[in-house]
């Protein structure tokens, strides 16, 4: 049998781990979106350069 304090500590630790996992997932999603956006902007820039060439 565990005490109330041990249960409370375990719950807080679990909450912190869940929050960290959620933040990690969000950072990964943002990094993926950022990379996609950079690729799209680069492709648009290349197309614009090609149209401007005489």
mmCIF entry with sequence, helices, sheets and N, C-alpha, C, O atoms, coordinates in Angstrom:
data_MODEL
# 
_entry.id   MODEL 
# 
_entity.id                         1 
_entity.type                       polymer 
_entity.pdbx_number_of_molecules   1 
# 
_entity_poly.entity_id                      1 
_entity_poly.type                           'polypeptide(L)' 
_entity_poly.nstd_linkage                   no 
_entity_poly.nstd_monomer                   no 
_entity_poly.pdbx_seq_one_letter_code       
;(UNK)(UNK)(UNK)(UNK)(UNK)(UNK)(UNK)(UNK)(UNK)(UNK)(UNK)(UNK)(UNK)(UNK)(UNK)(UNK)
(UNK)(UNK)(UNK)(UNK)(UNK)(UNK)(UNK)(UNK)(UNK)(UNK)(UNK)(UNK)(UNK)(UNK)(UNK)(UNK)
(UNK)(UNK)(UNK)(UNK)(UNK)(UNK)(UNK)(UNK)(UNK)(UNK)(UNK)(UNK)(UNK)(UNK)(UNK)(UNK)
(UNK)(UNK)(UNK)(UNK)(UNK)(UNK)
;
_entity_poly.pdbx_seq_one_letter_code_can   XXXXXXXXXXXXXXXXXXXXXXXXXXXXXXXXXXXXXXXXXXXXXXXXXXXXXX 
_entity_poly.pdbx_strand_id                 A 
# 
loop_
_entity_poly_seq.entity_id 
_entity_poly_seq.num 
_entity_poly_seq.mon_id 
_entity_poly_seq.hetero 
1 1  UNK n 
1 2  UNK n 
1 3  UNK n 
1 4  UNK n 
1 5  UNK n 
1 6  UNK n 
1 7  UNK n 
1 8  UNK n 
1 9  UNK n 
1 10 UNK n 
1 11 UNK n 
1 12 UNK n 
1 13 UNK n 
1 14 UNK n 
1 15 UNK n 
1 16 UNK n 
1 17 UNK n 
1 18 UNK n 
1 19 UNK n 
1 20 UNK n 
1 21 UNK n 
1 22 UNK n 
1 23 UNK n 
1 24 UNK n 
1 25 UNK n 
1 26 UNK n 
1 27 UNK n 
1 28 UNK n 
1 29 UNK n 
1 30 UNK n 
1 31 UNK n 
1 32 UNK n 
1 33 UNK n 
1 34 UNK n 
1 35 UNK n 
1 36 UNK n 
1 37 UNK n 
1 38 UNK n 
1 39 UNK n 
1 40 UNK n 
1 41 UNK n 
1 42 UNK n 
1 43 UNK n 
1 44 UNK n 
1 45 UNK n 
1 46 UNK n 
1 47 UNK n 
1 48 UNK n 
1 49 UNK n 
1 50 UNK n 
1 51 UNK n 
1 52 UNK n 
1 53 UNK n 
1 54 UNK n 
# 
_struct_asym.id          A 
_struct_asym.entity_id   1 
# 
_struct_conf.conf_type_id            HELX_P 
_struct_conf.id                      HELX_P1 
_struct_conf.pdbx_PDB_helix_id       AA1 
_struct_conf.beg_label_comp_id       UNK 
_struct_conf.beg_label_asym_id       A 
_struct_conf.beg_label_seq_id        4 
_struct_conf.pdbx_beg_PDB_ins_code   ? 
_struct_conf.end_label_comp_id       UNK 
_struct_conf.end_label_asym_id       A 
_struct_conf.end_label_seq_id        52 
_struct_conf.pdbx_end_PDB_ins_code   ? 
_struct_conf.beg_auth_comp_id        UNK 
_struct_conf.beg_auth_asym_id        A 
_struct_conf.beg_auth_seq_id         4 
_struct_conf.end_auth_comp_id        UNK 
_struct_conf.end_auth_asym_id        A 
_struct_conf.end_auth_seq_id         52 
_struct_conf.pdbx_PDB_helix_class    1 
_struct_conf.details                 ? 
_struct_conf.pdbx_PDB_helix_length   49 
# 
_struct_conf_type.id          HELX_P 
_struct_conf_type.criteria    ? 
_struct_conf_type.reference   ? 
# 
loop_
_atom_site.group_PDB 
_atom_site.id 
_atom_site.type_symbol 
_atom_site.label_atom_id 
_atom_site.label_alt_id 
_atom_site.label_comp_id 
_atom_site.label_asym_id 
_atom_site.label_entity_id 
_atom_site.label_seq_id 
_atom_site.pdbx_PDB_ins_code 
_atom_site.Cartn_x 
_atom_site.Cartn_y 
_atom_site.Cartn_z 
_atom_site.occupancy 
_atom_site.B_iso_or_equiv 
_atom_site.pdbx_formal_charge 
_atom_site.auth_seq_id 
_atom_site.auth_comp_id 
_atom_site.auth_asym_id 
_atom_site.auth_atom_id 
_atom_site.pdbx_PDB_model_num 
ATOM 1   N N  . UNK A 1 1  ? 0.840  -1.166 0.000   1.00 0.00 ? 1  UNK A N  1 
ATOM 2   C CA . UNK A 1 1  ? 0.000  0.000  0.000   1.00 0.00 ? 1  UNK A CA 1 
ATOM 3   C C  . UNK A 1 1  ? 0.897  1.245  0.000   1.00 0.00 ? 1  UNK A C  1 
ATOM 4   O O  . UNK A 1 1  ? 1.878  1.325  0.739   1.00 0.00 ? 1  UNK A O  1 
ATOM 5   N N  . UNK A 1 2  ? 0.528  2.216  -0.855  1.00 0.00 ? 2  UNK A N  1 
ATOM 6   C CA . UNK A 1 2  ? 1.312  3.446  -0.899  1.00 0.00 ? 2  UNK A CA 1 
ATOM 7   C C  . UNK A 1 2  ? 0.562  4.568  -0.181  1.00 0.00 ? 2  UNK A C  1 
ATOM 8   O O  . UNK A 1 2  ? -0.666 4.574  -0.104  1.00 0.00 ? 2  UNK A O  1 
ATOM 9   N N  . UNK A 1 3  ? 1.318  5.485  0.325   1.00 0.00 ? 3  UNK A N  1 
ATOM 10  C CA . UNK A 1 3  ? 0.712  6.590  1.065   1.00 0.00 ? 3  UNK A CA 1 
ATOM 11  C C  . UNK A 1 3  ? 0.164  7.646  0.100   1.00 0.00 ? 3  UNK A C  1 
ATOM 12  O O  . UNK A 1 3  ? 0.465  7.642  -1.094  1.00 0.00 ? 3  UNK A O  1 
ATOM 13  N N  . UNK A 1 4  ? -0.632 8.529  0.644   1.00 0.00 ? 4  UNK A N  1 
ATOM 14  C CA . UNK A 1 4  ? -1.202 9.615  -0.146  1.00 0.00 ? 4  UNK A CA 1 
ATOM 15  C C  . UNK A 1 4  ? -0.092 10.470 -0.749  1.00 0.00 ? 4  UNK A C  1 
ATOM 16  O O  . UNK A 1 4  ? -0.189 10.880 -1.906  1.00 0.00 ? 4  UNK A O  1 
ATOM 17  N N  . UNK A 1 5  ? 0.939  10.738 0.005   1.00 0.00 ? 5  UNK A N  1 
ATOM 18  C CA . UNK A 1 5  ? 2.045  11.569 -0.476  1.00 0.00 ? 5  UNK A CA 1 
ATOM 19  C C  . UNK A 1 5  ? 2.742  10.896 -1.650  1.00 0.00 ? 5  UNK A C  1 
ATOM 20  O O  . UNK A 1 5  ? 3.039  11.550 -2.649  1.00 0.00 ? 5  UNK A O  1 
ATOM 21  N N  . UNK A 1 6  ? 3.002  9.614  -1.541  1.00 0.00 ? 6  UNK A N  1 
ATOM 22  C CA . UNK A 1 6  ? 3.651  8.892  -2.638  1.00 0.00 ? 6  UNK A CA 1 
ATOM 23  C C  . UNK A 1 6  ? 2.774  8.904  -3.882  1.00 0.00 ? 6  UNK A C  1 
ATOM 24  O O  . UNK A 1 6  ? 3.276  9.056  -4.995  1.00 0.00 ? 6  UNK A O  1 
ATOM 25  N N  . UNK A 1 7  ? 1.468  8.744  -3.699  1.00 0.00 ? 7  UNK A N  1 
ATOM 26  C CA . UNK A 1 7  ? 0.543  8.788  -4.834  1.00 0.00 ? 7  UNK A CA 1 
ATOM 27  C C  . UNK A 1 7  ? 0.535  10.174 -5.468  1.00 0.00 ? 7  UNK A C  1 
ATOM 28  O O  . UNK A 1 7  ? 0.523  10.298 -6.693  1.00 0.00 ? 7  UNK A O  1 
ATOM 29  N N  . UNK A 1 8  ? 0.542  11.208 -4.642  1.00 0.00 ? 8  UNK A N  1 
ATOM 30  C CA . UNK A 1 8  ? 0.543  12.577 -5.158  1.00 0.00 ? 8  UNK A CA 1 
ATOM 31  C C  . UNK A 1 8  ? 1.831  12.863 -5.936  1.00 0.00 ? 8  UNK A C  1 
ATOM 32  O O  . UNK A 1 8  ? 1.797  13.477 -7.002  1.00 0.00 ? 8  UNK A O  1 
ATOM 33  N N  . UNK A 1 9  ? 2.955  12.414 -5.398  1.00 0.00 ? 9  UNK A N  1 
ATOM 34  C CA . UNK A 1 9  ? 4.236  12.617 -6.078  1.00 0.00 ? 9  UNK A CA 1 
ATOM 35  C C  . UNK A 1 9  ? 4.250  11.862 -7.406  1.00 0.00 ? 9  UNK A C  1 
ATOM 36  O O  . UNK A 1 9  ? 4.692  12.402 -8.421  1.00 0.00 ? 9  UNK A O  1 
ATOM 37  N N  . UNK A 1 10 ? 3.775  10.635 -7.405  1.00 0.00 ? 10 UNK A N  1 
ATOM 38  C CA . UNK A 1 10 ? 3.723  9.851  -8.631  1.00 0.00 ? 10 UNK A CA 1 
ATOM 39  C C  . UNK A 1 10 ? 2.824  10.523 -9.667  1.00 0.00 ? 10 UNK A C  1 
ATOM 40  O O  . UNK A 1 10 ? 3.147  10.534 -10.855 1.00 0.00 ? 10 UNK A O  1 
ATOM 41  N N  . UNK A 1 11 ? 1.701  11.083 -9.223  1.00 0.00 ? 11 UNK A N  1 
ATOM 42  C CA . UNK A 1 11 ? 0.790  11.774 -10.142 1.00 0.00 ? 11 UNK A CA 1 
ATOM 43  C C  . UNK A 1 11 ? 1.460  13.011 -10.737 1.00 0.00 ? 11 UNK A C  1 
ATOM 44  O O  . UNK A 1 11 ? 1.323  13.280 -11.931 1.00 0.00 ? 11 UNK A O  1 
ATOM 45  N N  . UNK A 1 12 ? 2.188  13.767 -9.904  1.00 0.00 ? 12 UNK A N  1 
ATOM 46  C CA . UNK A 1 12 ? 2.867  14.964 -10.410 1.00 0.00 ? 12 UNK A CA 1 
ATOM 47  C C  . UNK A 1 12 ? 3.960  14.597 -11.397 1.00 0.00 ? 12 UNK A C  1 
ATOM 48  O O  . UNK A 1 12 ? 4.137  15.272 -12.412 1.00 0.00 ? 12 UNK A O  1 
ATOM 49  N N  . UNK A 1 13 ? 4.696  13.529 -11.104 1.00 0.00 ? 13 UNK A N  1 
ATOM 50  C CA . UNK A 1 13 ? 5.751  13.080 -12.019 1.00 0.00 ? 13 UNK A CA 1 
ATOM 51  C C  . UNK A 1 13 ? 5.133  12.664 -13.352 1.00 0.00 ? 13 UNK A C  1 
ATOM 52  O O  . UNK A 1 13 ? 5.650  13.012 -14.414 1.00 0.00 ? 13 UNK A O  1 
ATOM 53  N N  . UNK A 1 14 ? 4.033  11.923 -13.299 1.00 0.00 ? 14 UNK A N  1 
ATOM 54  C CA . UNK A 1 14 ? 3.356  11.496 -14.529 1.00 0.00 ? 14 UNK A CA 1 
ATOM 55  C C  . UNK A 1 14 ? 2.871  12.701 -15.329 1.00 0.00 ? 14 UNK A C  1 
ATOM 56  O O  . UNK A 1 14 ? 2.969  12.714 -16.556 1.00 0.00 ? 14 UNK A O  1 
ATOM 57  N N  . UNK A 1 15 ? 2.350  13.711 -14.638 1.00 0.00 ? 15 UNK A N  1 
ATOM 58  C CA . UNK A 1 15 ? 1.863  14.909 -15.323 1.00 0.00 ? 15 UNK A CA 1 
ATOM 59  C C  . UNK A 1 15 ? 3.007  15.649 -16.011 1.00 0.00 ? 15 UNK A C  1 
ATOM 60  O O  . UNK A 1 15 ? 2.854  16.121 -17.138 1.00 0.00 ? 15 UNK A O  1 
ATOM 61  N N  . UNK A 1 16 ? 4.138  15.748 -15.347 1.00 0.00 ? 16 UNK A N  1 
ATOM 62  C CA . UNK A 1 16 ? 5.296  16.429 -15.928 1.00 0.00 ? 16 UNK A CA 1 
ATOM 63  C C  . UNK A 1 16 ? 5.800  15.667 -17.150 1.00 0.00 ? 16 UNK A C  1 
ATOM 64  O O  . UNK A 1 16 ? 6.138  16.274 -18.166 1.00 0.00 ? 16 UNK A O  1 
ATOM 65  N N  . UNK A 1 17 ? 5.850  14.347 -17.054 1.00 0.00 ? 17 UNK A N  1 
ATOM 66  C CA . UNK A 1 17 ? 6.290  13.541 -18.194 1.00 0.00 ? 17 UNK A CA 1 
ATOM 67  C C  . UNK A 1 17 ? 5.339  13.684 -19.375 1.00 0.00 ? 17 UNK A C  1 
ATOM 68  O O  . UNK A 1 17 ? 5.779  13.781 -20.521 1.00 0.00 ? 17 UNK A O  1 
ATOM 69  N N  . UNK A 1 18 ? 4.040  13.698 -19.101 1.00 0.00 ? 18 UNK A N  1 
ATOM 70  C CA . UNK A 1 18 ? 3.051  13.853 -20.173 1.00 0.00 ? 18 UNK A CA 1 
ATOM 71  C C  . UNK A 1 18 ? 3.184  15.222 -20.830 1.00 0.00 ? 18 UNK A C  1 
ATOM 72  O O  . UNK A 1 18 ? 3.097  15.340 -22.052 1.00 0.00 ? 18 UNK A O  1 
ATOM 73  N N  . UNK A 1 19 ? 3.395  16.253 -20.019 1.00 0.00 ? 19 UNK A N  1 
ATOM 74  C CA . UNK A 1 19 ? 3.558  17.603 -20.556 1.00 0.00 ? 19 UNK A CA 1 
ATOM 75  C C  . UNK A 1 19 ? 4.811  17.691 -21.423 1.00 0.00 ? 19 UNK A C  1 
ATOM 76  O O  . UNK A 1 19 ? 4.789  18.308 -22.487 1.00 0.00 ? 19 UNK A O  1 
ATOM 77  N N  . UNK A 1 20 ? 5.892  17.081 -20.971 1.00 0.00 ? 20 UNK A N  1 
ATOM 78  C CA . UNK A 1 20 ? 7.141  17.091 -21.743 1.00 0.00 ? 20 UNK A CA 1 
ATOM 79  C C  . UNK A 1 20 ? 6.965  16.359 -23.066 1.00 0.00 ? 20 UNK A C  1 
ATOM 80  O O  . UNK A 1 20 ? 7.465  16.805 -24.099 1.00 0.00 ? 20 UNK A O  1 
ATOM 81  N N  . UNK A 1 21 ? 6.255  15.235 -23.033 1.00 0.00 ? 21 UNK A N  1 
ATOM 82  C CA . UNK A 1 21 ? 6.013  14.487 -24.263 1.00 0.00 ? 21 UNK A CA 1 
ATOM 83  C C  . UNK A 1 21 ? 5.171  15.308 -25.240 1.00 0.00 ? 21 UNK A C  1 
ATOM 84  O O  . UNK A 1 21 ? 5.435  15.300 -26.442 1.00 0.00 ? 21 UNK A O  1 
ATOM 85  N N  . UNK A 1 22 ? 4.170  16.008 -24.737 1.00 0.00 ? 22 UNK A N  1 
ATOM 86  C CA . UNK A 1 22 ? 3.328  16.853 -25.583 1.00 0.00 ? 22 UNK A CA 1 
ATOM 87  C C  . UNK A 1 22 ? 4.139  17.993 -26.186 1.00 0.00 ? 22 UNK A C  1 
ATOM 88  O O  . UNK A 1 22 ? 3.987  18.300 -27.368 1.00 0.00 ? 22 UNK A O  1 
ATOM 89  N N  . UNK A 1 23 ? 4.997  18.622 -25.389 1.00 0.00 ? 23 UNK A N  1 
ATOM 90  C CA . UNK A 1 23 ? 5.840  19.699 -25.908 1.00 0.00 ? 23 UNK A CA 1 
ATOM 91  C C  . UNK A 1 23 ? 6.802  19.177 -26.974 1.00 0.00 ? 23 UNK A C  1 
ATOM 92  O O  . UNK A 1 23 ? 7.033  19.840 -27.985 1.00 0.00 ? 23 UNK A O  1 
ATOM 93  N N  . UNK A 1 24 ? 7.358  17.993 -26.745 1.00 0.00 ? 24 UNK A N  1 
ATOM 94  C CA . UNK A 1 24 ? 8.267  17.385 -27.724 1.00 0.00 ? 24 UNK A CA 1 
ATOM 95  C C  . UNK A 1 24 ? 7.528  17.128 -29.037 1.00 0.00 ? 24 UNK A C  1 
ATOM 96  O O  . UNK A 1 24 ? 8.054  17.397 -30.117 1.00 0.00 ? 24 UNK A O  1 
ATOM 97  N N  . UNK A 1 25 ? 6.302  16.605 -28.934 1.00 0.00 ? 25 UNK A N  1 
ATOM 98  C CA . UNK A 1 25 ? 5.507  16.321 -30.136 1.00 0.00 ? 25 UNK A CA 1 
ATOM 99  C C  . UNK A 1 25 ? 5.204  17.618 -30.890 1.00 0.00 ? 25 UNK A C  1 
ATOM 100 O O  . UNK A 1 25 ? 5.307  17.656 -32.116 1.00 0.00 ? 25 UNK A O  1 
ATOM 101 N N  . UNK A 1 26 ? 4.831  18.679 -30.170 1.00 0.00 ? 26 UNK A N  1 
ATOM 102 C CA . UNK A 1 26 ? 4.539  19.965 -30.815 1.00 0.00 ? 26 UNK A CA 1 
ATOM 103 C C  . UNK A 1 26 ? 5.777  20.529 -31.501 1.00 0.00 ? 26 UNK A C  1 
ATOM 104 O O  . UNK A 1 26 ? 5.692  21.042 -32.616 1.00 0.00 ? 26 UNK A O  1 
ATOM 105 N N  . UNK A 1 27 ? 6.945  20.436 -30.827 1.00 0.00 ? 27 UNK A N  1 
ATOM 106 C CA . UNK A 1 27 ? 8.186  20.936 -31.441 1.00 0.00 ? 27 UNK A CA 1 
ATOM 107 C C  . UNK A 1 27 ? 8.492  20.176 -32.723 1.00 0.00 ? 27 UNK A C  1 
ATOM 108 O O  . UNK A 1 27 ? 8.906  20.778 -33.714 1.00 0.00 ? 27 UNK A O  1 
ATOM 109 N N  . UNK A 1 28 ? 8.294  18.867 -32.718 1.00 0.00 ? 28 UNK A N  1 
ATOM 110 C CA . UNK A 1 28 ? 8.537  18.072 -33.918 1.00 0.00 ? 28 UNK A CA 1 
ATOM 111 C C  . UNK A 1 28 ? 7.596  18.471 -35.042 1.00 0.00 ? 28 UNK A C  1 
ATOM 112 O O  . UNK A 1 28 ? 8.017  18.588 -36.193 1.00 0.00 ? 28 UNK A O  1 
ATOM 113 N N  . UNK A 1 29 ? 6.317  18.682 -34.717 1.00 0.00 ? 29 UNK A N  1 
ATOM 114 C CA . UNK A 1 29 ? 5.357  19.103 -35.737 1.00 0.00 ? 29 UNK A CA 1 
ATOM 115 C C  . UNK A 1 29 ? 5.721  20.473 -36.302 1.00 0.00 ? 29 UNK A C  1 
ATOM 116 O O  . UNK A 1 29 ? 5.661  20.682 -37.514 1.00 0.00 ? 29 UNK A O  1 
ATOM 117 N N  . UNK A 1 30 ? 6.097  21.400 -35.433 1.00 0.00 ? 30 UNK A N  1 
ATOM 118 C CA . UNK A 1 30 ? 6.478  22.733 -35.893 1.00 0.00 ? 30 UNK A CA 1 
ATOM 119 C C  . UNK A 1 30 ? 7.736  22.679 -36.752 1.00 0.00 ? 30 UNK A C  1 
ATOM 120 O O  . UNK A 1 30 ? 7.830  23.387 -37.755 1.00 0.00 ? 30 UNK A O  1 
ATOM 121 N N  . UNK A 1 31 ? 8.693  21.855 -36.373 1.00 0.00 ? 31 UNK A N  1 
ATOM 122 C CA . UNK A 1 31 ? 9.923  21.729 -37.156 1.00 0.00 ? 31 UNK A CA 1 
ATOM 123 C C  . UNK A 1 31 ? 9.613  21.174 -38.546 1.00 0.00 ? 31 UNK A C  1 
ATOM 124 O O  . UNK A 1 31 ? 10.189 21.614 -39.541 1.00 0.00 ? 31 UNK A O  1 
ATOM 125 N N  . UNK A 1 32 ? 8.705  20.211 -38.606 1.00 0.00 ? 32 UNK A N  1 
ATOM 126 C CA . UNK A 1 32 ? 8.323  19.633 -39.900 1.00 0.00 ? 32 UNK A CA 1 
ATOM 127 C C  . UNK A 1 32 ? 7.620  20.683 -40.759 1.00 0.00 ? 32 UNK A C  1 
ATOM 128 O O  . UNK A 1 32 ? 7.909  20.812 -41.949 1.00 0.00 ? 32 UNK A O  1 
ATOM 129 N N  . UNK A 1 33 ? 6.704  21.426 -40.159 1.00 0.00 ? 33 UNK A N  1 
ATOM 130 C CA . UNK A 1 33 ? 5.997  22.471 -40.902 1.00 0.00 ? 33 UNK A CA 1 
ATOM 131 C C  . UNK A 1 33 ? 6.970  23.556 -41.365 1.00 0.00 ? 33 UNK A C  1 
ATOM 132 O O  . UNK A 1 33 ? 6.862  24.056 -42.485 1.00 0.00 ? 33 UNK A O  1 
ATOM 133 N N  . UNK A 1 34 ? 7.911  23.915 -40.506 1.00 0.00 ? 34 UNK A N  1 
ATOM 134 C CA . UNK A 1 34 ? 8.897  24.935 -40.858 1.00 0.00 ? 34 UNK A CA 1 
ATOM 135 C C  . UNK A 1 34 ? 9.748  24.463 -42.026 1.00 0.00 ? 34 UNK A C  1 
ATOM 136 O O  . UNK A 1 34 ? 10.013 25.230 -42.952 1.00 0.00 ? 34 UNK A O  1 
ATOM 137 N N  . UNK A 1 35 ? 10.177 23.213 -41.990 1.00 0.00 ? 35 UNK A N  1 
ATOM 138 C CA . UNK A 1 35 ? 10.995 22.683 -43.080 1.00 0.00 ? 35 UNK A CA 1 
ATOM 139 C C  . UNK A 1 35 ? 10.211 22.688 -44.387 1.00 0.00 ? 35 UNK A C  1 
ATOM 140 O O  . UNK A 1 35 ? 10.745 23.037 -45.440 1.00 0.00 ? 35 UNK A O  1 
ATOM 141 N N  . UNK A 1 36 ? 8.946  22.300 -44.312 1.00 0.00 ? 36 UNK A N  1 
ATOM 142 C CA . UNK A 1 36 ? 8.112  22.305 -45.516 1.00 0.00 ? 36 UNK A CA 1 
ATOM 143 C C  . UNK A 1 36 ? 7.973  23.721 -46.053 1.00 0.00 ? 36 UNK A C  1 
ATOM 144 O O  . UNK A 1 36 ? 8.065  23.943 -47.260 1.00 0.00 ? 36 UNK A O  1 
ATOM 145 N N  . UNK A 1 37 ? 7.754  24.678 -45.159 1.00 0.00 ? 37 UNK A N  1 
ATOM 146 C CA . UNK A 1 37 ? 7.618  26.069 -45.581 1.00 0.00 ? 37 UNK A CA 1 
ATOM 147 C C  . UNK A 1 37 ? 8.889  26.598 -46.217 1.00 0.00 ? 37 UNK A C  1 
ATOM 148 O O  . UNK A 1 37 ? 8.832  27.328 -47.207 1.00 0.00 ? 37 UNK A O  1 
ATOM 149 N N  . UNK A 1 38 ? 10.035 26.236 -45.659 1.00 0.00 ? 38 UNK A N  1 
ATOM 150 C CA . UNK A 1 38 ? 11.309 26.669 -46.237 1.00 0.00 ? 38 UNK A CA 1 
ATOM 151 C C  . UNK A 1 38 ? 11.490 26.092 -47.634 1.00 0.00 ? 38 UNK A C  1 
ATOM 152 O O  . UNK A 1 38 ? 11.935 26.790 -48.545 1.00 0.00 ? 38 UNK A O  1 
ATOM 153 N N  . UNK A 1 39 ? 11.147 24.826 -47.801 1.00 0.00 ? 39 UNK A N  1 
ATOM 154 C CA . UNK A 1 39 ? 11.259 24.197 -49.116 1.00 0.00 ? 39 UNK A CA 1 
ATOM 155 C C  . UNK A 1 39 ? 10.337 24.871 -50.115 1.00 0.00 ? 39 UNK A C  1 
ATOM 156 O O  . UNK A 1 39 ? 10.733 25.114 -51.255 1.00 0.00 ? 39 UNK A O  1 
ATOM 157 N N  . UNK A 1 40 ? 9.110  25.177 -49.705 1.00 0.00 ? 40 UNK A N  1 
ATOM 158 C CA . UNK A 1 40 ? 8.148  25.823 -50.592 1.00 0.00 ? 40 UNK A CA 1 
ATOM 159 C C  . UNK A 1 40 ? 8.626  27.216 -50.981 1.00 0.00 ? 40 UNK A C  1 
ATOM 160 O O  . UNK A 1 40 ? 8.530  27.597 -52.147 1.00 0.00 ? 40 UNK A O  1 
ATOM 161 N N  . UNK A 1 41 ? 9.140  27.983 -50.020 1.00 0.00 ? 41 UNK A N  1 
ATOM 162 C CA . UNK A 1 41 ? 9.636  29.326 -50.331 1.00 0.00 ? 41 UNK A CA 1 
ATOM 163 C C  . UNK A 1 41 ? 10.842 29.260 -51.265 1.00 0.00 ? 41 UNK A C  1 
ATOM 164 O O  . UNK A 1 41 ? 10.974 30.080 -52.175 1.00 0.00 ? 41 UNK A O  1 
ATOM 165 N N  . UNK A 1 42 ? 11.715 28.290 -51.040 1.00 0.00 ? 42 UNK A N  1 
ATOM 166 C CA . UNK A 1 42 ? 12.884 28.147 -51.909 1.00 0.00 ? 42 UNK A CA 1 
ATOM 167 C C  . UNK A 1 42 ? 12.442 27.810 -53.328 1.00 0.00 ? 42 UNK A C  1 
ATOM 168 O O  . UNK A 1 42 ? 12.959 28.382 -54.287 1.00 0.00 ? 42 UNK A O  1 
ATOM 169 N N  . UNK A 1 43 ? 11.496 26.890 -53.472 1.00 0.00 ? 43 UNK A N  1 
ATOM 170 C CA . UNK A 1 43 ? 10.996 26.518 -54.800 1.00 0.00 ? 43 UNK A CA 1 
ATOM 171 C C  . UNK A 1 43 ? 10.359 27.725 -55.486 1.00 0.00 ? 43 UNK A C  1 
ATOM 172 O O  . UNK A 1 43 ? 10.561 27.930 -56.683 1.00 0.00 ? 43 UNK A O  1 
ATOM 173 N N  . UNK A 1 44 ? 9.595  28.522 -54.748 1.00 0.00 ? 44 UNK A N  1 
ATOM 174 C CA . UNK A 1 44 ? 8.982  29.713 -55.331 1.00 0.00 ? 44 UNK A CA 1 
ATOM 175 C C  . UNK A 1 44 ? 10.044 30.708 -55.777 1.00 0.00 ? 44 UNK A C  1 
ATOM 176 O O  . UNK A 1 44 ? 9.908  31.347 -56.820 1.00 0.00 ? 44 UNK A O  1 
ATOM 177 N N  . UNK A 1 45 ? 11.087 30.834 -54.994 1.00 0.00 ? 45 UNK A N  1 
ATOM 178 C CA . UNK A 1 45 ? 12.167 31.757 -55.339 1.00 0.00 ? 45 UNK A CA 1 
ATOM 179 C C  . UNK A 1 45 ? 12.855 31.307 -56.628 1.00 0.00 ? 45 UNK A C  1 
ATOM 180 O O  . UNK A 1 45 ? 13.149 32.127 -57.497 1.00 0.00 ? 45 UNK A O  1 
ATOM 181 N N  . UNK A 1 46 ? 13.110 30.008 -56.747 1.00 0.00 ? 46 UNK A N  1 
ATOM 182 C CA . UNK A 1 46 ? 13.737 29.473 -57.959 1.00 0.00 ? 46 UNK A CA 1 
ATOM 183 C C  . UNK A 1 46 ? 12.845 29.727 -59.165 1.00 0.00 ? 46 UNK A C  1 
ATOM 184 O O  . UNK A 1 46 ? 13.333 30.132 -60.220 1.00 0.00 ? 46 UNK A O  1 
ATOM 185 N N  . UNK A 1 47 ? 11.526 29.492 -59.020 1.00 0.00 ? 47 UNK A N  1 
ATOM 186 C CA . UNK A 1 47 ? 10.592 29.737 -60.145 1.00 0.00 ? 47 UNK A CA 1 
ATOM 187 C C  . UNK A 1 47 ? 10.605 31.216 -60.534 1.00 0.00 ? 47 UNK A C  1 
ATOM 188 O O  . UNK A 1 47 ? 10.577 31.553 -61.718 1.00 0.00 ? 47 UNK A O  1 
ATOM 189 N N  . UNK A 1 48 ? 10.647 32.094 -59.531 1.00 0.00 ? 48 UNK A N  1 
ATOM 190 C CA . UNK A 1 48 ? 10.660 33.523 -59.800 1.00 0.00 ? 48 UNK A CA 1 
ATOM 191 C C  . UNK A 1 48 ? 11.946 33.906 -60.541 1.00 0.00 ? 48 UNK A C  1 
ATOM 192 O O  . UNK A 1 48 ? 11.905 34.704 -61.477 1.00 0.00 ? 48 UNK A O  1 
ATOM 193 N N  . UNK A 1 49 ? 13.078 33.346 -60.131 1.00 0.00 ? 49 UNK A N  1 
ATOM 194 C CA . UNK A 1 49 ? 14.337 33.617 -60.821 1.00 0.00 ? 49 UNK A CA 1 
ATOM 195 C C  . UNK A 1 49 ? 14.274 33.159 -62.273 1.00 0.00 ? 49 UNK A C  1 
ATOM 196 O O  . UNK A 1 49 ? 14.737 33.850 -63.180 1.00 0.00 ? 49 UNK A O  1 
ATOM 197 N N  . UNK A 1 50 ? 13.691 31.974 -62.474 1.00 0.00 ? 50 UNK A N  1 
ATOM 198 C CA . UNK A 1 50 ? 13.621 31.445 -63.847 1.00 0.00 ? 50 UNK A CA 1 
ATOM 199 C C  . UNK A 1 50 ? 12.760 32.331 -64.741 1.00 0.00 ? 50 UNK A C  1 
ATOM 200 O O  . UNK A 1 50 ? 13.074 32.514 -65.917 1.00 0.00 ? 50 UNK A O  1 
ATOM 201 N N  . UNK A 1 51 ? 11.676 32.884 -64.194 1.00 0.00 ? 51 UNK A N  1 
ATOM 202 C CA . UNK A 1 51 ? 10.811 33.761 -64.999 1.00 0.00 ? 51 UNK A CA 1 
ATOM 203 C C  . UNK A 1 51 ? 11.514 35.076 -65.295 1.00 0.00 ? 51 UNK A C  1 
ATOM 204 O O  . UNK A 1 51 ? 11.284 35.662 -66.352 1.00 0.00 ? 51 UNK A O  1 
ATOM 205 N N  . UNK A 1 52 ? 12.359 35.556 -64.399 1.00 0.00 ? 52 UNK A N  1 
ATOM 206 C CA . UNK A 1 52 ? 13.022 36.838 -64.588 1.00 0.00 ? 52 UNK A CA 1 
ATOM 207 C C  . UNK A 1 52 ? 14.203 36.767 -65.554 1.00 0.00 ? 52 UNK A C  1 
ATOM 208 O O  . UNK A 1 52 ? 14.664 37.806 -66.027 1.00 0.00 ? 52 UNK A O  1 
ATOM 209 N N  . UNK A 1 53 ? 14.692 35.596 -65.853 1.00 0.00 ? 53 UNK A N  1 
ATOM 210 C CA . UNK A 1 53 ? 15.819 35.455 -66.763 1.00 0.00 ? 53 UNK A CA 1 
ATOM 211 C C  . UNK A 1 53 ? 15.389 35.824 -68.176 1.00 0.00 ? 53 UNK A C  1 
ATOM 212 O O  . UNK A 1 53 ? 14.303 35.434 -68.605 1.00 0.00 ? 53 UNK A O  1 
ATOM 213 N N  . UNK A 1 54 ? 16.212 36.567 -68.910 1.00 0.00 ? 54 UNK A N  1 
ATOM 214 C CA . UNK A 1 54 ? 15.859 36.975 -70.278 1.00 0.00 ? 54 UNK A CA 1 
ATOM 215 C C  . UNK A 1 54 ? 15.871 35.825 -71.249 1.00 0.00 ? 54 UNK A C  1 
ATOM 216 O O  . UNK A 1 54 ? 15.595 36.015 -72.434 1.00 0.00 ? 54 UNK A O  1 
# 
